[in-house]
Amino acid sequence: MNNKILIILLLLFYFKLHAQSSAESKLGTWYMYNGSHKLSKKIKLTTSAHFRYYELANEYQQEIYRLGINYAFNNKINVTGGSVYSITDTSYEKDAADLHEYRFYQDLNIKDHWSTIQVKHRVRLAQRFKRKNATNEVAHRIRYGLFLKHPISNNLEAYTFSELFIKFASKAYSQNRTGAGILKKINESLKLKLGYFYTKFSNSDLHRLQLGIILNTDFTNKTI
């Protein structure tokens, strides 16, 4: 009887330890830079760099760099095309080969207003060229995101979003991200971002903080 109790206690301890060390049980963090740099009346250069962790500031997960050109048809509709490079550690607290990915993407952005709420719809196509353990893979994906912002004061905004990822594959569902946070305006060019989002995969989920800098510059007013 005592041996059975001991075995049960050891099993409970094992499952508790496993749950505590799993990626799903941790609050990870995305440290982000996003930039938009106006080059002419209709053209902007978009840039970003993200450093993502399974935990607050350790257990590296991914770094991702994005560069694109944005063209505005009018105040409501614009498109972006660009490229991405990322390195991903697909394991947690284990040694495994990194996943390297080159990606091309195309965005359609539609802006609107619902009373005082700023609304953006984004549809993103991506062609992904992935390499891991000397194995190459090509995949395609489409994303739809709904992004809302509402002013709180002259220099503070609240935001929320939901974004669905669909793969062009037999199992189409990839993930869904839903989150909310605060944007703090420092000046006309710089904002700080603090938020949280939840990602639901087909068989797991993750919780993440967002800590970011948003830089918007306008070179059309510069004189040489």
Number of C-alpha atoms within 10 A of each C-alpha: 6 7 8 9 10 11 12 12 11 12 12 12 12 12 11 11 11 12 13 12 13 13 20 15 15 17 16 23 24 23 19 19 18 17 20 19 19 19 16 13 11 13 17 22 19 20 18 18 19 18 18 24 23 26 20 16 13 11 17 20 20 19 18 17 17 19 18 19 19 23 16 15 11 9 10 12 15 18 18 20 18 18 17 20 17 19 18 17 20 14 16 17 12 9 9 12 14 17 17 17 19 17 18 18 20 19 20 16 18 17 14 14 12 9 8 9 15 15 18 18 17 17 17 18 18 20 17 19 16 18 17 14 10 8 8 11 10 12 13 16 18 19 18 17 19 16 19 19 20 18 15 11 10 8 13 15 16 19 20 17 18 17 18 18 18 17 16 12 11 6 9 12 15 17 18 19 18 17 19 19 18 20 22 18 17 11 9 10 14 14 18 17 20 17 19 19 18 17 17 15 14 10 6 10 15 17 20 21 22 20 17 19 19 18 19 17 16 14 12 11 9 6 5 2
